[in-house]
Amino acid sequence: MSPNRKKALAVFVLFLVVNLVAVVCGHVVRWLGGGVLQSVLTGAGAWAVLMTLGVTLIALFDFKDHRHPIPAVTGYGTAQAPPNQQGTPIA
Protein backbone atom coordinates (compact mmCIF):
# COMPACT_ATOMS: atom_id res chain seq x y z
CA MET A 1 0.00 0.00 0.00
CA SER A 2 1.34 3.43 -0.82
CA PRO A 3 2.32 5.79 2.01
CA ASN A 4 -0.46 8.23 1.10
CA ARG A 5 -3.09 5.50 1.32
CA LYS A 6 -1.72 4.34 4.67
CA LYS A 7 -1.92 7.87 6.04
CA ALA A 8 -5.43 8.36 4.64
CA LEU A 9 -6.56 5.08 6.21
CA ALA A 10 -5.10 6.14 9.57
CA VAL A 11 -6.93 9.49 9.43
CA PHE A 12 -10.18 7.74 8.43
CA VAL A 13 -9.96 5.31 11.36
CA LEU A 14 -9.13 8.23 13.66
CA PHE A 15 -12.19 10.07 12.35
CA LEU A 16 -14.48 7.12 13.10
CA VAL A 17 -13.08 6.58 16.61
CA VAL A 18 -13.19 10.29 17.50
CA ASN A 19 -16.80 10.57 16.32
CA LEU A 20 -17.75 7.64 18.53
CA VAL A 21 -15.95 9.11 21.56
CA ALA A 22 -17.50 12.57 21.01
CA VAL A 23 -21.01 11.14 20.83
CA VAL A 24 -20.41 9.12 24.00
CA CYS A 25 -19.10 12.25 25.79
CA GLY A 26 -22.20 14.18 24.77
CA HIS A 27 -24.51 11.41 25.97
CA VAL A 28 -22.68 11.11 29.30
CA VAL A 29 -23.06 14.84 29.97
CA ARG A 30 -26.75 14.63 29.08
CA TRP A 31 -27.17 11.56 31.30
CA LEU A 32 -25.50 13.40 34.20
CA GLY A 33 -28.13 16.12 34.00
CA GLY A 34 -26.63 18.68 31.67
CA GLY A 35 -28.69 20.51 29.10
CA VAL A 36 -28.81 19.77 25.40
CA LEU A 37 -26.58 22.71 24.54
CA GLN A 38 -24.05 21.69 27.16
CA SER A 39 -23.94 18.11 25.87
CA VAL A 40 -23.48 19.28 22.26
CA LEU A 41 -20.71 21.66 23.26
CA THR A 42 -18.99 18.93 25.26
CA GLY A 43 -19.14 16.52 22.33
CA ALA A 44 -17.88 19.16 19.92
CA GLY A 45 -15.05 20.12 22.24
CA ALA A 46 -14.02 16.52 22.71
CA TRP A 47 -14.12 15.99 18.94
CA ALA A 48 -11.98 19.06 18.23
CA VAL A 49 -9.35 18.20 20.83
CA LEU A 50 -9.11 14.53 19.91
CA MET A 51 -8.97 15.19 16.14
CA THR A 52 -6.24 17.78 16.63
CA LEU A 53 -4.17 15.45 18.78
CA GLY A 54 -4.77 12.47 16.52
CA VAL A 55 -3.87 14.22 13.28
CA THR A 56 -0.77 15.66 14.94
CA LEU A 57 0.33 12.20 16.08
CA ILE A 58 -0.33 10.68 12.67
CA ALA A 59 1.71 13.44 11.04
CA LEU A 60 4.69 12.52 13.24
CA PHE A 61 4.90 9.01 11.78
CA ASP A 62 6.81 8.36 8.59
CA PHE A 63 4.72 6.04 6.44
CA LYS A 64 6.87 4.03 4.04
CA ASP A 65 6.22 1.95 0.97
CA HIS A 66 7.13 -1.67 1.72
CA ARG A 67 6.26 -3.05 -1.68
CA HIS A 68 9.09 -4.66 -3.59
CA PRO A 69 9.57 -3.02 -6.98
CA ILE A 70 9.40 -5.31 -9.98
CA PRO A 71 12.72 -5.14 -11.82
CA ALA A 72 12.46 -3.93 -15.39
CA VAL A 73 13.51 -6.53 -17.91
CA THR A 74 15.37 -5.00 -20.85
CA GLY A 75 16.56 -6.82 -23.92
CA TYR A 76 14.58 -9.93 -23.10
CA GLY A 77 15.06 -12.52 -25.82
CA THR A 78 17.84 -10.70 -27.64
CA ALA A 79 21.52 -11.47 -27.37
CA GLN A 80 23.59 -8.33 -27.15
CA ALA A 81 27.37 -8.33 -27.27
CA PRO A 82 29.23 -6.01 -24.94
CA PRO A 83 30.52 -2.88 -26.68
CA ASN A 84 34.08 -2.93 -27.95
CA GLN A 85 36.48 -0.85 -25.97
CA GLN A 86 39.39 0.90 -27.57
CA GLY A 87 42.53 -1.22 -27.48
CA THR A 88 40.63 -4.50 -27.15
CA PRO A 89 41.63 -6.98 -29.88
CA ILE A 90 38.76 -8.20 -32.07
CA ALA A 91 38.88 -11.92 -32.76
The first five atom37 places (N, CA, C, CB, O) and aatype in JSON, in Angstrom:
{
  "aatype": [12, 15, 14, 2, 1, 11, 11, 0, 10, 0, 19, 13, 19, 10, 13, 10, 19, 19, 2, 10, 19, 0, 19, 19, 4, 7, 8, 19, 19, 1, 17, 10, 7, 7, 7, 19, 10, 5, 15, 19, 10, 16, 7, 0, 7, 0, 17, 0, 19, 10, 12, 16, 10, 7, 19, 16, 10, 9, 0, 10, 13, 3, 13, 11, 3, 8, 1, 8, 14, 9, 14, 0, 19, 16, 7, 18, 7, 16, 0, 5, 0, 14, 14, 2, 5, 5, 7, 16, 14, 9, 0],
  "atom_mask": [
    [1, 1, 1, 1, 1],
    [1, 1, 1, 1, 1],
    [1, 1, 1, 1, 1],
    [1, 1, 1, 1, 1],
    [1, 1, 1, 1, 1],
    [1, 1, 1, 1, 1],
    [1, 1, 1, 1, 1],
    [1, 1, 1, 1, 1],
    [1, 1, 1, 1, 1],
    [1, 1, 1, 1, 1],
    [1, 1, 1, 1, 1],
    [1, 1, 1, 1, 1],
    [1, 1, 1, 1, 1],
    [1, 1, 1, 1, 1],
    [1, 1, 1, 1, 1],
    [1, 1, 1, 1, 1],
    [1, 1, 1, 1, 1],
    [1, 1, 1, 1, 1],
    [1, 1, 1, 1, 1],
    [1, 1, 1, 1, 1],
    [1, 1, 1, 1, 1],
    [1, 1, 1, 1, 1],
    [1, 1, 1, 1, 1],
    [1, 1, 1, 1, 1],
    [1, 1, 1, 1, 1],
    [1, 1, 1, 0, 1],
    [1, 1, 1, 1, 1],
    [1, 1, 1, 1, 1],
    [1, 1, 1, 1, 1],
    [1, 1, 1, 1, 1],
    [1, 1, 1, 1, 1],
    [1, 1, 1, 1, 1],
    [1, 1, 1, 0, 1],
    [1, 1, 1, 0, 1],
    [1, 1, 1, 0, 1],
    [1, 1, 1, 1, 1],
    [1, 1, 1, 1, 1],
    [1, 1, 1, 1, 1],
    [1, 1, 1, 1, 1],
    [1, 1, 1, 1, 1],
    [1, 1, 1, 1, 1],
    [1, 1, 1, 1, 1],
    [1, 1, 1, 0, 1],
    [1, 1, 1, 1, 1],
    [1, 1, 1, 0, 1],
    [1, 1, 1, 1, 1],
    [1, 1, 1, 1, 1],
    [1, 1, 1, 1, 1],
    [1, 1, 1, 1, 1],
    [1, 1, 1, 1, 1],
    [1, 1, 1, 1, 1],
    [1, 1, 1, 1, 1],
    [1, 1, 1, 1, 1],
    [1, 1, 1, 0, 1],
    [1, 1, 1, 1, 1],
    [1, 1, 1, 1, 1],
    [1, 1, 1, 1, 1],
    [1, 1, 1, 1, 1],
    [1, 1, 1, 1, 1],
    [1, 1, 1, 1, 1],
    [1, 1, 1, 1, 1],
    [1, 1, 1, 1, 1],
    [1, 1, 1, 1, 1],
    [1, 1, 1, 1, 1],
    [1, 1, 1, 1, 1],
    [1, 1, 1, 1, 1],
    [1, 1, 1, 1, 1],
    [1, 1, 1, 1, 1],
    [1, 1, 1, 1, 1],
    [1, 1, 1, 1, 1],
    [1, 1, 1, 1, 1],
    [1, 1, 1, 1, 1],
    [1, 1, 1, 1, 1],
    [1, 1, 1, 1, 1],
    [1, 1, 1, 0, 1],
    [1, 1, 1, 1, 1],
    [1, 1, 1, 0, 1],
    [1, 1, 1, 1, 1],
    [1, 1, 1, 1, 1],
    [1, 1, 1, 1, 1],
    [1, 1, 1, 1, 1],
    [1, 1, 1, 1, 1],
    [1, 1, 1, 1, 1],
    [1, 1, 1, 1, 1],
    [1, 1, 1, 1, 1],
    [1, 1, 1, 1, 1],
    [1, 1, 1, 0, 1],
    [1, 1, 1, 1, 1],
    [1, 1, 1, 1, 1],
    [1, 1, 1, 1, 1],
    [1, 1, 1, 1, 1]
  ],
  "atom_positions": [
    [[0.86, -1.16, 0.0], [0.0, 0.0, 0.0], [0.91, 1.23, 0.0], [-0.98, -0.01, 1.23], [1.94, 1.25, 0.67]],
    [[0.52, 2.23, -0.73], [1.34, 3.43, -0.82], [1.28, 4.21, 0.49], [0.87, 4.32, -2.0], [0.32, 4.08, 1.25]],
    [[2.3, 5.01, 0.76], [2.32, 5.79, 2.01], [1.12, 6.74, 2.14], [3.6, 6.6, 2.1], [0.61, 6.93, 3.24]],
    [[0.69, 7.32, 1.03], [-0.46, 8.23, 1.1], [-1.74, 7.5, 1.48], [-0.65, 8.95, -0.23], [-2.57, 8.02, 2.22]],
    [[-1.9, 6.28, 0.96], [-3.09, 5.5, 1.32], [-3.04, 5.06, 2.77], [-3.22, 4.27, 0.41], [-4.07, 5.04, 3.45]],
    [[-1.85, 4.72, 3.25], [-1.72, 4.34, 4.67], [-2.09, 5.51, 5.57], [-0.28, 3.88, 4.98], [-2.81, 5.33, 6.56]],
    [[-1.61, 6.7, 5.23], [-1.92, 7.87, 6.04], [-3.41, 8.21, 5.97], [-1.08, 9.08, 5.58], [-4.01, 8.58, 6.98]],
    [[-4.0, 8.09, 4.79], [-5.43, 8.36, 4.64], [-6.26, 7.35, 5.44], [-5.84, 8.33, 3.15], [-7.26, 7.72, 6.05]],
    [[-5.85, 6.1, 5.43], [-6.56, 5.08, 6.21], [-6.45, 5.38, 7.71], [-5.99, 3.68, 5.9], [-7.42, 5.21, 8.44]],
    [[-5.28, 5.81, 8.15], [-5.1, 6.14, 9.57], [-5.99, 7.32, 9.97], [-3.63, 6.47, 9.86], [-6.58, 7.3, 11.04]],
    [[-6.08, 8.33, 9.12], [-6.93, 9.49, 9.43], [-8.4, 9.09, 9.41], [-6.67, 10.64, 8.41], [-9.19, 9.57, 10.23]],
    [[-8.79, 8.2, 8.49], [-10.18, 7.74, 8.43], [-10.56, 6.96, 9.69], [-10.4, 6.87, 7.18], [-11.63, 7.18, 10.25]],
    [[-9.69, 6.07, 10.13], [-9.96, 5.31, 11.36], [-10.01, 6.25, 12.56], [-8.88, 4.21, 11.58], [-10.86, 6.11, 13.44]],
    [[-9.1, 7.22, 12.59], [-9.13, 8.23, 13.66], [-10.46, 8.97, 13.65], [-7.96, 9.23, 13.5], [-11.05, 9.19, 14.71]],
    [[-10.93, 9.35, 12.47], [-12.19, 10.07, 12.35], [-13.35, 9.26, 12.92], [-12.46, 10.42, 10.89], [-14.19, 9.79, 13.64]],
    [[-13.4, 7.97, 12.6], [-14.48, 7.12, 13.1], [-14.42, 6.99, 14.62], [-14.4, 5.74, 12.46], [-15.45, 7.09, 15.3]],
    [[-13.23, 6.76, 15.16], [-13.08, 6.58, 16.61], [-13.41, 7.88, 17.35], [-11.64, 6.13, 16.96], [-14.09, 7.85, 18.37]],
    [[-12.94, 9.0, 16.83], [-13.19, 10.29, 17.5], [-14.67, 10.63, 17.46], [-12.37, 11.41, 16.83], [-15.2, 11.18, 18.43]],
    [[-15.35, 10.33, 16.36], [-16.8, 10.57, 16.32], [-17.52, 9.76, 17.38], [-17.36, 10.25, 14.94], [-18.43, 10.26, 18.05]],
    [[-17.14, 8.5, 17.53], [-17.75, 7.64, 18.53], [-17.51, 8.2, 19.94], [-17.21, 6.21, 18.42], [-18.44, 8.26, 20.75]],
    [[-16.28, 8.59, 20.22], [-15.95, 9.11, 21.56], [-16.69, 10.43, 21.82], [-14.42, 9.33, 21.69], [-17.17, 10.65, 22.93]],
    [[-16.8, 11.29, 20.83], [-17.5, 12.57, 21.01], [-18.98, 12.36, 21.28], [-17.32, 13.46, 19.77], [-19.55, 13.05, 22.12]],
    [[-19.59, 11.42, 20.59], [-21.01, 11.14, 20.83], [-21.21, 10.57, 22.23], [-21.56, 10.16, 19.76], [-22.16, 10.93, 22.92]],
    [[-20.32, 9.69, 22.65], [-20.41, 9.12, 24.0], [-20.24, 10.22, 25.05], [-19.35, 8.02, 24.2], [-20.97, 10.24, 26.05]],
    [[-19.29, 11.14, 24.84], [-19.1, 12.25, 25.79], [-20.36, 13.11, 25.9], [-17.91, 13.13, 25.36], [-20.77, 13.5, 26.99]],
    [[-20.97, 13.39, 24.75], [-22.2, 14.18, 24.77], [-23.32, 13.47, 25.5], [0.0, 0.0, 0.0], [-24.06, 14.1, 26.26]],
    [[-23.46, 12.16, 25.29], [-24.51, 11.41, 25.97], [-24.25, 11.31, 27.48], [-24.62, 10.0, 25.38], [-25.18, 11.35, 28.28]],
    [[-23.0, 11.18, 27.86], [-22.68, 11.11, 29.3], [-23.03, 12.42, 29.99], [-21.17, 10.79, 29.51], [-23.6, 12.41, 31.08]],
    [[-22.71, 13.54, 29.36], [-23.06, 14.84, 29.97], [-24.58, 14.98, 30.06], [-22.46, 16.02, 29.15], [-25.09, 15.48, 31.06]],
    [[-25.29, 14.55, 29.04], [-26.75, 14.63, 29.08], [-27.32, 13.71, 30.16], [-27.35, 14.25, 27.7], [-28.27, 14.06, 30.85]],
    [[-26.72, 12.52, 30.29], [-27.17, 11.56, 31.3], [-26.9, 12.07, 32.71], [-26.47, 10.21, 31.09], [-27.66, 11.77, 33.64]],
    [[-25.82, 12.85, 32.88], [-25.5, 13.4, 34.2], [-26.33, 14.62, 34.55], [-24.03, 13.76, 34.26], [-26.18, 15.19, 35.63]],
    [[-27.21, 15.04, 33.66], [-28.13, 16.12, 34.0], [-27.84, 17.43, 33.31], [0.0, 0.0, 0.0], [-28.46, 18.45, 33.63]],
    [[-26.92, 17.44, 32.4], [-26.63, 18.68, 31.67], [-27.69, 18.94, 30.61], [0.0, 0.0, 0.0], [-28.46, 18.05, 30.23]],
    [[-27.72, 20.16, 30.14], [-28.69, 20.51, 29.1], [-28.23, 20.02, 27.73], [0.0, 0.0, 0.0], [-27.12, 19.5, 27.57]],
    [[-29.12, 20.21, 26.77], [-28.81, 19.77, 25.4], [-27.64, 20.56, 24.84], [-30.05, 19.92, 24.5], [-26.74, 19.99, 24.23]],
    [[-27.66, 21.87, 25.05], [-26.58, 22.71, 24.54], [-25.25, 22.34, 25.19], [-26.89, 24.19, 24.79], [-24.22, 22.3, 24.51]],
    [[-25.26, 22.07, 26.45], [-24.05, 21.69, 27.16], [-23.51, 20.35, 26.65], [-24.31, 21.62, 28.66], [-22.3, 20.18, 26.52]],
    [[-24.39, 19.41, 26.37], [-23.94, 18.11, 25.87], [-23.37, 18.23, 24.45], [-25.09, 17.1, 25.89], [-22.38, 17.58, 24.11]],
    [[-23.99, 19.07, 23.62], [-23.48, 19.28, 22.26], [-22.12, 19.96, 22.3], [-24.48, 20.12, 21.44], [-21.21, 19.58, 21.58]],
    [[-21.99, 20.97, 23.15], [-20.71, 21.66, 23.26], [-19.62, 20.75, 23.8], [-20.85, 22.88, 24.15], [-18.46, 20.84, 23.37]],
    [[-19.96, 19.87, 24.73], [-18.99, 18.93, 25.26], [-18.54, 17.94, 24.18], [-19.58, 18.17, 26.46], [-17.35, 17.66, 24.05]],
    [[-19.49, 17.43, 23.42], [-19.14, 16.52, 22.33], [-18.29, 17.2, 21.27], [0.0, 0.0, 0.0], [-17.33, 16.62, 20.77]],
    [[-18.65, 18.42, 20.93], [-17.88, 19.16, 19.92], [-16.47, 19.5, 20.42], [-18.61, 20.45, 19.54], [-15.51, 19.43, 19.66]],
    [[-16.37, 19.84, 21.67], [-15.05, 20.12, 22.24], [-14.18, 18.89, 22.29], [0.0, 0.0, 0.0], [-12.99, 18.94, 21.97]],
    [[-14.77, 17.78, 22.68], [-14.02, 16.52, 22.71], [-13.58, 16.14, 21.31], [-14.87, 15.39, 23.33], [-12.46, 15.68, 21.12]],
    [[-14.46, 16.32, 20.32], [-14.12, 15.99, 18.94], [-12.96, 16.85, 18.44], [-15.35, 16.18, 18.03], [-12.02, 16.34, 17.83]],
    [[-13.03, 18.15, 18.71], [-11.98, 19.06, 18.23], [-10.62, 18.73, 18.86], [-12.36, 20.51, 18.53], [-9.61, 18.71, 18.16]],
    [[-10.61, 18.49, 20.15], [-9.35, 18.2, 20.83], [-8.78, 16.87, 20.37], [-9.56, 18.18, 22.36], [-7.58, 16.78, 20.07]],
    [[-9.61, 15.84, 20.3], [-9.11, 14.53, 19.91], [-8.67, 14.48, 18.45], [-10.18, 13.48, 20.16], [-7.68, 13.83, 18.13]],
    [[-9.39, 15.16, 17.55], [-8.97, 15.19, 16.14], [-7.64, 15.93, 15.99], [-10.05, 15.85, 15.27], [-6.77, 15.5, 15.23]],
    [[-7.48, 17.03, 16.71], [-6.24, 17.78, 16.63], [-5.07, 16.94, 17.12], [-6.34, 19.07, 17.44], [-4.02, 16.89, 16.47]],
    [[-5.24, 16.3, 18.25], [-4.17, 15.45, 18.78], [-3.89, 14.26, 17.88], [-4.52, 14.97, 20.19], [-2.74, 13.9, 17.65]],
    [[-4.95, 13.64, 17.37], [-4.77, 12.47, 16.52], [-4.08, 12.78, 15.21], [0.0, 0.0, 0.0], [-3.16, 12.07, 14.8]],
    [[-4.5, 13.85, 14.55], [-3.87, 14.22, 13.28], [-2.42, 14.63, 13.51], [-4.64, 15.37, 12.59], [-1.56, 14.34, 12.68]],
    [[-2.15, 15.29, 14.62], [-0.77, 15.66, 14.94], [0.08, 14.42, 15.16], [-0.72, 16.56, 16.18], [1.22, 14.36, 14.68]],
    [[-0.43, 13.44, 15.86], [0.33, 12.2, 16.08], [0.53, 11.42, 14.79], [-0.39, 11.32, 17.11], [1.6, 10.86, 14.56]],
    [[-0.48, 11.38, 13.94], [-0.33, 10.68, 12.67], [0.71, 11.38, 11.8], [-1.69, 10.61, 11.93], [1.48, 10.72, 11.1]],
    [[0.74, 12.69, 11.84], [1.71, 13.44, 11.04], [3.15, 13.19, 11.49], [1.41, 14.94, 11.1], [4.08, 13.36, 10.71]],
    [[3.34, 12.79, 12.74], [4.69, 12.52, 13.24], [5.27, 11.23, 12.68], [4.68, 12.46, 14.75], [6.49, 11.08, 12.62]],
    [[4.41, 10.29, 12.28], [4.9, 9.01, 11.78], [5.29, 9.11, 10.32], [3.84, 7.92, 11.98], [4.65, 9.82, 9.53]],
    [[6.34, 8.39, 9.97], [6.81, 8.36, 8.59], [6.29, 7.07, 7.95], [8.37, 8.44, 8.52], [6.81, 5.99, 8.21]],
    [[5.29, 7.2, 7.11], [4.72, 6.04, 6.44], [5.6, 5.71, 5.24], [3.24, 6.3, 6.0], [5.93, 6.58, 4.44]],
    [[5.99, 4.44, 5.12], [6.87, 4.03, 4.04], [6.19, 3.02, 3.14], [8.16, 3.45, 4.6], [5.21, 2.37, 3.52]],
    [[6.73, 2.9, 1.94], [6.22, 1.95, 0.97], [7.04, 0.67, 1.09], [6.27, 2.52, -0.48], [8.24, 0.68, 0.8]],
    [[6.41, -0.42, 1.52], [7.13, -1.67, 1.72], [6.94, -2.66, 0.58], [6.68, -2.31, 3.01], [7.27, -3.83, 0.7]],
    [[6.41, -2.18, -0.51], [6.26, -3.05, -1.68], [7.62, -3.23, -2.34], [5.23, -2.48, -2.69], [8.44, -2.32, -2.35]],
    [[7.84, -4.4, -2.88], [9.09, -4.66, -3.59], [8.89, -4.28, -5.05], [9.52, -6.16, -3.47], [7.95, -4.76, -5.69]],
    [[9.75, -3.41, -5.58], [9.57, -3.02, -6.98], [9.9, -4.19, -7.91], [10.46, -1.81, -7.31], [10.79, -4.99, -7.64]],
    [[9.16, -4.27, -8.99], [9.4, -5.31, -9.98], [10.53, -4.83, -10.89], [8.1, -5.63, -10.81], [10.43, -3.76, -11.49]],
    [[11.61, -5.6, -10.99], [12.72, -5.14, -11.82], [12.32, -5.11, -13.3], [13.96, -6.05, -11.63], [11.62, -5.99, -13.79]],
    [[12.77, -4.07, -13.97], [12.46, -3.93, -15.39], [13.36, -4.86, -16.18], [12.64, -2.46, -15.86], [14.57, -4.9, -15.98]],
    [[12.76, -5.6, -17.08], [13.51, -6.53, -17.91], [13.76, -5.84, -19.25], [12.75, -7.89, -18.1], [12.82, -5.52, -19.98]],
    [[15.03, -5.63, -19.58], [15.37, -5.0, -20.85], [16.12, -5.99, -21.71], [16.21, -3.72, -20.64], [16.92, -6.78, -21.2]],
    [[15.86, -5.96, -22.98], [16.56, -6.82, -23.92], [16.2, -8.27, -23.76], [0.0, 0.0, 0.0], [17.01, -9.15, -24.06]],
    [[14.99, -8.54, -23.3], [14.58, -9.93, -23.1], [14.46, -10.63, -24.45], [13.23, -9.99, -22.33], [13.74, -10.17, -25.33]],
    [[15.16, -11.75, -24.6], [15.06, -12.52, -25.82], [16.04, -12.11, -26.9], [0.0, 0.0, 0.0], [16.06, -12.72, -27.97]],
    [[16.85, -11.12, -26.66], [17.84, -10.7, -27.64], [19.22, -10.85, -27.03], [17.6, -9.25, -28.12], [19.43, -10.52, -25.87]],
    [[20.14, -11.33, -27.83], [21.52, -11.47, -27.37], [22.28, -10.23, -27.8], [22.18, -12.78, -27.95], [22.37, -9.92, -28.99]],
    [[22.83, -9.54, -26.84], [23.59, -8.33, -27.15], [25.03, -8.53, -26.7], [22.97, -7.08, -26.47], [25.29, -8.93, -25.57]],
    [[25.95, -8.24, -27.59], [27.37, -8.33, -27.27], [27.79, -7.08, -26.53], [28.22, -8.54, -28.54], [27.24, -6.0, -26.78]],
    [[28.75, -7.21, -25.63], [29.23, -6.01, -24.94], [29.93, -5.1, -25.94], [30.19, -6.38, -23.77], [30.52, -5.58, -26.91]],
    [[29.88, -3.8, -25.72], [30.52, -2.88, -26.68], [32.03, -3.05, -26.67], [30.15, -1.44, -26.35], [32.63, -3.35, -25.64]],
    [[32.63, -2.85, -27.84], [34.08, -2.93, -27.95], [34.72, -1.7, -27.33], [34.51, -3.07, -29.42], [34.28, -0.57, -27.55]],
    [[35.74, -1.94, -26.56], [36.48, -0.85, -25.97], [37.73, -0.6, -26.81], [36.85, -1.15, -24.49], [38.23, -1.52, -27.46]],
    [[38.21, 0.57, -26.8], [39.39, 0.9, -27.57], [40.59, 0.17, -27.02], [39.63, 2.4, -27.58], [40.83, 0.18, -25.82]],
    [[41.36, -0.47, -27.9], [42.53, -1.22, -27.48], [42.23, -2.68, -27.25], [0.0, 0.0, 0.0], [43.15, -3.45, -27.0]],
    [[40.98, -3.09, -27.33], [40.63, -4.5, -27.15], [40.74, -5.19, -28.51], [39.19, -4.66, -26.55], [40.14, -4.73, -29.48]],
    [[41.52, -6.29, -28.59], [41.63, -6.98, -29.88], [40.32, -7.63, -30.26], [42.74, -8.03, -29.85], [39.61, -8.16, -29.4]],
    [[39.98, -7.6, -31.55], [38.76, -8.2, -32.07], [39.13, -9.53, -32.69], [38.04, -7.26, -33.11], [39.97, -9.57, -33.58]],
    [[38.54, -10.6, -32.23], [38.88, -11.92, -32.76], [37.95, -12.32, -33.87], [38.85, -12.95, -31.67], [38.1, -13.41, -34.43]]
  ]
}
